[in-house]
Amino acid sequence: MRLADYLAKMHPTTTCPPRVSLVEIGWSWLGAFLGIAAVAAANYNVLAGTDLVMVIGSFGASAVLIYGAIKSPLAQPRNLIGGHVVSAVIGVACYQALHGWMWLACAVAVATAIAVMHALRCLHPPGGATALIAVIGSGKIHALGYLYALIPAGLGAVVMLFVAVTVNNLASTRRYPEYWW
C-alpha cells in the first residue's frame, strides 16, 4: 500500500451525527444514574463486610452503551453479559498463568478477550477493561479467582441490564433491546 493511499483512509467521508434532544439526554442520565446506583448500593450495602465486590470500572463504559447508545450492536444484552463474563474468565486465567509477567498478562488478557468476544459474537468494548481489571485489580479482585466472572462481572451486568430494559422502555421514543440473543 502506498503512503498516499494509507493517509487517504483518514480523510473523513461523513459528518458528525446530529445532536440528541435534551429529553434523550435526560433518559440516558436517568438510566446511567439508576444502573450505577443499583450496583454501587449492592457493593456498599449488601456486600459490605465480605470479600466480594460489585462495582468495577468497566461498568461505567457499559453504562454509556446501554443507556446512551441503546441501538448499538455493542449495547445489546448478548454483548453486555457475554462480553463481561467471557472477558472476566479470560482475564482471571491470564493473571493466574502469567502474573509473574504482568505486562504480558495485561496484553494477552485484553487481546484474547477481544478475539474471543468477536468469535462468540458478543463484542462489548468494556469487556476489554473487565479482562484488564482481572489482571491489574487489587488483592480483593485476585482473591475472587473465577468467581470474578460471576460477581461482579456477570451479576453486575445483569443488574444494569434490568435497569436498562426498565428505564429505556419507559420513554415513548426508546426501545431496548434491539435483540436479546
KOLNUDO-555651 format. One record per residue (C-alpha): x, z, y; residue number from 1; residue in three letters. Coordinates in nm, 3 decimals. Each point is the difference from the previous one (the first is absolute). Layout:
BEGIN
[pt [X,Z,Y],NUM,"Ala"]
...
END
This chain:
BEGIN
[pt [0.000,0.000,0.000],1,"Met"]
[pt [0.128,-0.093,0.342],2,"Arg"]
[pt [0.032,0.273,0.264],3,"Leu"]
[pt [-0.245,-0.185,0.225],4,"Ala"]
[pt [-0.262,-0.002,-0.277],5,"Asp"]
[pt [0.056,0.369,-0.064],6,"Tyr"]
[pt [-0.036,0.088,0.369],7,"Leu"]
[pt [-0.311,-0.220,0.031],8,"Ala"]
[pt [-0.176,0.228,-0.248],9,"Lys"]
[pt [0.013,0.275,0.262],10,"Met"]
[pt [-0.192,-0.198,0.259],11,"His"]
[pt [-0.353,0.136,0.031],12,"Pro"]
[pt [-0.279,-0.234,-0.106],13,"Thr"]
[pt [-0.295,0.223,0.093],14,"Thr"]
[pt [-0.091,0.248,0.267],15,"Thr"]
[pt [-0.057,0.371,-0.016],16,"Cys"]
[pt [-0.340,0.097,-0.146],17,"Pro"]
[pt [-0.266,0.107,0.248],18,"Pro"]
[pt [-0.037,0.362,0.104],19,"Arg"]
[pt [-0.246,0.206,-0.205],20,"Val"]
[pt [-0.293,0.170,0.171],21,"Ser"]
[pt [0.000,0.362,0.110],22,"Leu"]
[pt [-0.268,0.067,-0.263],23,"Val"]
[pt [0.231,-0.138,-0.271],24,"Glu"]
[pt [0.285,0.213,0.133],25,"Ile"]
[pt [-0.228,0.304,-0.008],26,"Gly"]
[pt [-0.097,-0.057,-0.364],27,"Trp"]
[pt [0.365,-0.046,-0.095],28,"Ser"]
[pt [0.089,0.324,0.179],29,"Trp"]
[pt [-0.282,0.192,-0.164],30,"Leu"]
[pt [0.088,-0.120,-0.348],31,"Gly"]
[pt [0.370,0.077,0.044],32,"Ala"]
[pt [-0.077,0.342,0.143],33,"Phe"]
[pt [-0.235,0.095,-0.282],34,"Leu"]
[pt [0.216,-0.148,-0.276],35,"Gly"]
[pt [0.321,0.170,0.108],36,"Ile"]
[pt [-0.191,0.320,0.082],37,"Ala"]
[pt [-0.138,0.008,-0.355],38,"Ala"]
[pt [0.339,-0.030,-0.171],39,"Val"]
[pt [0.167,0.233,0.251],40,"Ala"]
[pt [-0.273,0.263,-0.041],41,"Ala"]
[pt [0.048,-0.012,-0.376],42,"Ala"]
[pt [0.375,0.029,0.047],43,"Asn"]
[pt [-0.006,0.295,0.241],44,"Tyr"]
[pt [-0.302,0.186,-0.139],45,"Asn"]
[pt [-0.079,-0.084,-0.361],46,"Val"]
[pt [0.358,-0.051,-0.119],47,"Leu"]
[pt [0.161,0.264,0.225],48,"Ala"]
[pt [0.212,0.234,-0.205],49,"Gly"]
[pt [0.053,-0.253,-0.280],50,"Thr"]
[pt [0.286,-0.239,-0.063],51,"Asp"]
[pt [-0.235,-0.295,0.042],52,"Leu"]
[pt [-0.019,-0.219,0.309],53,"Val"]
[pt [-0.275,-0.231,0.117],54,"Met"]
[pt [0.140,-0.158,0.317],55,"Val"]
[pt [0.272,-0.263,-0.015],56,"Ile"]
[pt [0.116,-0.218,0.287],57,"Gly"]
[pt [-0.111,-0.324,-0.161],58,"Ser"]
[pt [-0.364,0.109,0.039],59,"Phe"]
[pt [0.035,-0.059,0.375],60,"Gly"]
[pt [0.074,-0.366,-0.067],61,"Ala"]
[pt [-0.285,-0.019,-0.252],62,"Ser"]
[pt [-0.233,0.133,0.270],63,"Ala"]
[pt [0.093,-0.292,0.224],64,"Val"]
[pt [-0.105,-0.242,-0.273],65,"Leu"]
[pt [-0.312,0.163,-0.145],66,"Ile"]
[pt [-0.149,0.106,0.335],67,"Tyr"]
[pt [0.148,-0.256,0.239],68,"Gly"]
[pt [0.048,-0.320,-0.203],69,"Ala"]
[pt [-0.282,0.033,-0.250],70,"Ile"]
[pt [-0.029,-0.370,-0.085],71,"Lys"]
[pt [0.368,-0.030,-0.093],72,"Ser"]
[pt [0.067,-0.053,-0.372],73,"Pro"]
[pt [0.266,0.271,0.039],74,"Leu"]
[pt [-0.272,0.251,0.096],75,"Ala"]
[pt [-0.229,-0.040,-0.301],76,"Gln"]
[pt [-0.053,0.281,-0.255],77,"Pro"]
[pt [0.203,-0.167,-0.275],78,"Arg"]
[pt [0.294,-0.032,0.236],79,"Asn"]
[pt [-0.036,0.348,0.149],80,"Leu"]
[pt [-0.023,0.191,-0.328],81,"Ile"]
[pt [0.215,-0.228,-0.214],82,"Gly"]
[pt [0.266,-0.041,0.266],83,"Gly"]
[pt [0.047,0.372,0.049],84,"His"]
[pt [-0.016,0.104,-0.366],85,"Val"]
[pt [0.224,-0.277,-0.135],86,"Val"]
[pt [0.252,0.050,0.279],87,"Ser"]
[pt [0.002,0.376,-0.053],88,"Ala"]
[pt [0.081,-0.040,-0.370],89,"Val"]
[pt [0.278,-0.245,0.082],90,"Ile"]
[pt [0.141,0.226,0.271],91,"Gly"]
[pt [0.009,0.303,-0.230],92,"Val"]
[pt [0.166,-0.203,-0.277],93,"Ala"]
[pt [0.264,-0.129,0.240],94,"Cys"]
[pt [0.072,0.347,0.135],95,"Tyr"]
[pt [0.032,0.146,-0.347],96,"Gln"]
[pt [0.223,-0.281,-0.126],97,"Ala"]
[pt [0.212,-0.059,0.310],98,"Leu"]
[pt [0.002,0.320,0.209],99,"His"]
[pt [0.379,0.006,-0.022],100,"Gly"]
[pt [0.001,-0.321,0.203],101,"Trp"]
[pt [-0.270,0.061,0.258],102,"Met"]
[pt [0.062,-0.325,0.187],103,"Trp"]
[pt [-0.056,-0.191,-0.322],104,"Leu"]
[pt [-0.305,0.208,-0.098],105,"Ala"]
[pt [-0.158,-0.075,0.340],106,"Cys"]
[pt [0.062,-0.374,-0.023],107,"Ala"]
[pt [-0.107,-0.037,-0.363],108,"Val"]
[pt [-0.316,0.208,0.056],109,"Ala"]
[pt [-0.129,-0.201,0.296],110,"Val"]
[pt [0.101,-0.343,-0.134],111,"Ala"]
[pt [-0.145,0.071,-0.344],112,"Thr"]
[pt [-0.321,0.142,0.147],113,"Ala"]
[pt [-0.049,-0.320,0.199],114,"Ile"]
[pt [0.066,-0.220,-0.302],115,"Ala"]
[pt [-0.234,0.197,-0.229],116,"Val"]
[pt [-0.277,0.021,0.261],117,"Met"]
[pt [0.025,-0.379,0.036],118,"His"]
[pt [-0.011,-0.048,-0.376],119,"Ala"]
[pt [-0.304,0.231,-0.033],120,"Leu"]
[pt [-0.177,-0.152,0.303],121,"Arg"]
[pt [-0.017,0.335,0.179],122,"Cys"]
[pt [0.241,-0.055,0.289],123,"Leu"]
[pt [-0.045,0.283,0.252],124,"His"]
[pt [0.289,0.027,0.251],125,"Pro"]
[pt [-0.022,0.382,0.024],126,"Pro"]
[pt [0.077,0.002,-0.373],127,"Gly"]
[pt [0.359,-0.084,0.087],128,"Gly"]
[pt [0.013,0.320,0.204],129,"Ala"]
[pt [-0.161,0.195,-0.284],130,"Thr"]
[pt [0.280,-0.116,-0.232],131,"Ala"]
[pt [0.264,0.087,0.260],132,"Leu"]
[pt [-0.150,0.346,0.061],133,"Ile"]
[pt [0.028,0.071,-0.374],134,"Ala"]
[pt [0.374,-0.060,0.033],135,"Val"]
[pt [0.082,0.157,0.338],136,"Ile"]
[pt [-0.271,0.266,0.005],137,"Gly"]
[pt [0.053,0.373,0.001],138,"Ser"]
[pt [0.071,0.219,-0.300],139,"Gly"]
[pt [-0.374,0.065,-0.011],140,"Lys"]
[pt [-0.065,-0.373,-0.049],141,"Ile"]
[pt [0.276,-0.031,-0.262],142,"His"]
[pt [-0.134,0.304,-0.188],143,"Ala"]
[pt [-0.332,-0.180,-0.050],144,"Leu"]
[pt [0.162,-0.266,-0.215],145,"Gly"]
[pt [-0.258,-0.251,-0.121],146,"Tyr"]
[pt [-0.282,0.226,0.120],147,"Leu"]
[pt [0.091,-0.148,0.341],148,"Tyr"]
[pt [-0.180,-0.317,-0.113],149,"Ala"]
[pt [-0.325,0.195,-0.046],150,"Leu"]
[pt [0.029,0.261,0.276],151,"Ile"]
[pt [0.058,-0.097,0.277],152,"Pro"]
[pt [0.025,-0.379,-0.049],153,"Ala"]
[pt [-0.310,-0.065,-0.213],154,"Gly"]
[pt [-0.233,0.278,0.109],155,"Leu"]
[pt [0.089,-0.033,0.366],156,"Gly"]
[pt [-0.070,-0.374,-0.012],157,"Ala"]
[pt [-0.336,0.065,-0.172],158,"Val"]
[pt [-0.099,0.250,0.270],159,"Val"]
[pt [0.095,-0.247,0.274],160,"Met"]
[pt [-0.191,-0.276,-0.185],161,"Leu"]
[pt [-0.313,0.216,-0.015],162,"Phe"]
[pt [0.019,0.053,0.377],163,"Val"]
[pt [0.067,-0.372,0.056],164,"Ala"]
[pt [-0.303,-0.110,-0.201],165,"Val"]
[pt [-0.220,0.258,0.174],166,"Thr"]
[pt [0.111,-0.051,0.361],167,"Val"]
[pt [0.062,-0.375,-0.006],168,"Asn"]
[pt [-0.350,-0.068,-0.132],169,"Asn"]
[pt [-0.171,0.218,0.262],170,"Leu"]
[pt [0.074,-0.263,0.262],171,"Ala"]
[pt [-0.236,-0.297,-0.002],172,"Ser"]
[pt [0.294,-0.231,0.078],173,"Thr"]
[pt [0.216,0.116,-0.292],174,"Arg"]
[pt [-0.007,-0.051,-0.375],175,"Arg"]
[pt [0.253,0.161,-0.227],176,"Tyr"]
[pt [0.135,-0.075,-0.252],177,"Pro"]
[pt [0.022,-0.375,-0.031],178,"Glu"]
[pt [0.049,0.051,-0.376],179,"Tyr"]
[pt [0.055,0.301,-0.223],180,"Trp"]
[pt [0.231,-0.120,-0.275],181,"Trp"]
END
